[in-house]
Amino acid sequence: MIKLIVSDLDGTLLDSNKKVPQCHIDAIKEALDRGKIVTFFTGRSRHSAQSVVGHINLDVPMVFQNGAIITQGFSRSVIRKLPLRGDIARRAYDLAKDMGIFYVLYTDFFDEKDMVMEKPYSGMELKDYFDASSWRHRYGDIKSYIKDEVAQVALVGDEEAIKRLIEKLFAEFGEHAFSPVKTRAEEHESFWELFGYGTGKENALKFLMEYFHVTPDEVLFVGDGYNDIGIMQIVGHPVAVSNAPDDVKEHAKYVAPSNDECGVAWAIKNIALK
């Protein structure tokens, strides 16, 4: 029996207009009424997630920034936090500068304007992300914002160049110093994030399975992105919405309708509540 229902946000629970369709809200309410635990796992920051799903009142642990922080609902009550070391963030900046990779610093988990860049993003393939997050942007001397710990770093550019940068960091700091997460891959640009070691939706799920006393077979997960693959590999009921890339769908047991066609509601009604 499924006890825990976990949904990604962008591309999954949210439709193409970044809204939560009423069908998803109704399905979540039905699941709660039936005694299921429902929570969200997202790459978004706490502030950013609250702006789109804060009206869904779930007082349970929620996972933000790919598992780098878990809080009780949208409160400031921290259940687990995995910051990135400042020395790694500084070295990543130097390497990115030399290698022509666009660098974004995310200062702190609770800063509303948490994204620091030297200049605006000028590419096209990830323009939607930077446009949607423009309210979070600050510009200036990035290194002056890097403290002993930061929330995360994003690297945008050629995928092979980013992989080489990550390998250089591993060589210098060790493979247990930080966790890289690939979030998006377009034709000419990829979006990678560097977090504190142990970050990842799959690790956050392992933590919360112990917290909620559930087993993998009792978990339904719905997602669409590359950062969802790890979690799909360990839950008993992994679901990809149909708008997910094919290489993400390969890791799912079920393919639901798209995020614009009530995919999460379909998964809840046809799998979790059956």
SULGICOR-V368932 format. One record per residue. N is the residue number from 1. RES is the residue in one small letter. SS is DSSP state (hx for helix, st for strand, lp for the rest). OMEGA is omega in whole degrees, -180 to 180 (999 if undefined). Layout:
N;RES;SS;OMEGA  N;RES;SS;OMEGA
This chain:
1;m;lp;179  2;i;lp;179  3;k;lp;-176  4;l;st;178  5;i;st;-179  6;v;st;178  7;s;st;166  8;d;lp;179  9;l;hx;-174  10;d;hx;-180  11;g;hx;-177  12;t;hx;178  13;l;hx;180  14;l;st;176  15;d;lp;-176  16;s;lp;177  17;n;lp;180  18;k;lp;176  19;k;lp;175  20;v;st;179  21;p;lp;-179  22;q;hx;179  23;c;hx;178  24;h;hx;178  25;i;hx;-180  26;d;hx;-179  27;a;hx;178  28;i;hx;179  29;k;hx;179  30;e;hx;179  31;a;hx;178  32;l;hx;179  33;d;hx;180  34;r;lp;175  35;g;lp;178  36;k;lp;171  37;i;st;180  38;v;st;176  39;t;st;-178  40;f;st;171  41;f;st;-176  42;t;lp;171  43;g;lp;-180  44;r;lp;171  45;s;lp;178  46;r;hx;179  47;h;hx;-178  48;s;hx;179  49;a;hx;-179  50;q;hx;-179  51;s;hx;-177  52;v;hx;-179  53;v;hx;-180  54;g;lp;-180  55;h;lp;175  56;i;lp;-170  57;n;lp;177  58;l;lp;-180  59;d;lp;180  60;v;lp;175  61;p;st;178  62;m;st;-175  63;v;st;-180  64;f;st;177  65;q;hx;176  66;n;hx;177  67;g;hx;179  68;a;lp;175  69;i;st;175  70;i;st;179  71;t;st;175  72;q;st;-173  73;g;lp;178  74;f;lp;-179  75;s;lp;175  76;r;lp;178  77;s;lp;-174  78;v;st;176  79;i;st;175  80;r;st;180  81;k;st;-179  82;l;lp;-179  83;p;lp;176  84;l;st;179  85;r;st;-179  86;g;hx;-180  87;d;hx;177  88;i;hx;178  89;a;hx;180  90;r;hx;-180  91;r;hx;177  92;a;hx;177  93;y;hx;-179  94;d;hx;180  95;l;hx;180  96;a;hx;179  97;k;hx;-179  98;d;hx;-172  99;m;hx;178  100;g;lp;179  101;i;lp;180  102;f;st;-172  103;y;st;176  104;v;st;175  105;l;st;173  106;y;st;-165  107;t;lp;-174  108;d;lp;-178  109;f;lp;-176  110;f;lp;173  111;d;lp;178  112;e;lp;173  113;k;lp;-171  114;d;lp;-176  115;m;st;180  116;v;st;179  117;m;st;176  118;e;lp;-179  119;k;lp;179  120;p;lp;173  121;y;lp;-176  122;s;lp;179  123;g;lp;-179  124;m;lp;-170  125;e;lp;180  126;l;lp;-178  127;k;hx;-178  128;d;hx;180  129;y;hx;-177  130;f;hx;176  131;d;hx;-177  132;a;hx;-178  133;s;lp;-174  134;s;hx;179  135;w;hx;-180  136;r;hx;-168  137;h;st;166  138;r;st;-180  139;y;st;179  140;g;lp;180  141;d;lp;-173  142;i;hx;-174  143;k;hx;179  144;s;hx;179  145;y;hx;-177  146;i;lp;179  147;k;lp;179  148;d;lp;176  149;e;st;174  150;v;st;-180  151;a;lp;-178  152;q;st;174  153;v;st;173  154;a;st;178  155;l;st;-176  156;v;st;179  157;g;st;-180  158;d;lp;-175  159;e;hx;-178  160;e;hx;178  161;a;hx;179  162;i;hx;178  163;k;hx;178  164;r;hx;178  165;l;hx;-180  166;i;hx;178  167;e;hx;177  168;k;hx;178  169;l;hx;178  170;f;hx;-179  171;a;hx;-177  172;e;hx;-172  173;f;hx;-177  174;g;lp;-174  175;e;lp;179  176;h;lp;-179  177;a;lp;-178  178;f;st;180  179;s;st;174  180;p;st;178  181;v;st;175  182;k;st;-176  183;t;st;-179  184;r;st;176  185;a;st;176  186;e;lp;-175  187;e;lp;-175  188;h;lp;-177  189;e;lp;173  190;s;st;-180  191;f;st;178  192;w;st;178  193;e;st;177  194;l;st;-177  195;f;st;171  196;g;st;-176  197;y;lp;180  198;g;lp;178  199;t;lp;180  200;g;lp;-179  201;k;hx;-179  202;e;hx;178  203;n;hx;176  204;a;hx;179  205;l;hx;179  206;k;hx;178  207;f;hx;-176  208;l;hx;174  209;m;hx;175  210;e;hx;-179  211;y;hx;-177  212;f;hx;-179  213;h;lp;176  214;v;lp;178  215;t;lp;178  216;p;hx;-179  217;d;hx;-180  218;e;hx;-177  219;v;st;170  220;l;st;177  221;f;st;177  222;v;st;-179  223;g;st;-178  224;d;lp;-168  225;g;lp;178  226;y;hx;178  227;n;hx;177  228;d;hx;-175  229;i;hx;-178  230;g;hx;-179  231;i;hx;178  232;m;hx;-177  233;q;lp;-177  234;i;lp;-179  235;v;lp;180  236;g;lp;-175  237;h;st;180  238;p;st;-178  239;v;st;171  240;a;st;173  241;v;st;-170  242;s;lp;177  243;n;lp;177  244;a;lp;174  245;p;lp;-178  246;d;hx;-178  247;d;hx;169  248;v;hx;180  249;k;hx;-179  250;e;lp;-177  251;h;lp;-178  252;a;lp;174  253;k;lp;180  254;y;st;172  255;v;st;-178  256;a;st;171  257;p;lp;-174  258;s;lp;177  259;n;lp;176  260;d;lp;-177  261;e;lp;174  262;c;lp;-177  263;g;hx;180  264;v;hx;178  265;a;hx;178  266;w;hx;-178  267;a;hx;-180  268;i;hx;-175  269;k;hx;-173  270;n;hx;-180  271;i;hx;-174  272;a;hx;-174  273;l;lp;179  274;k;lp;999
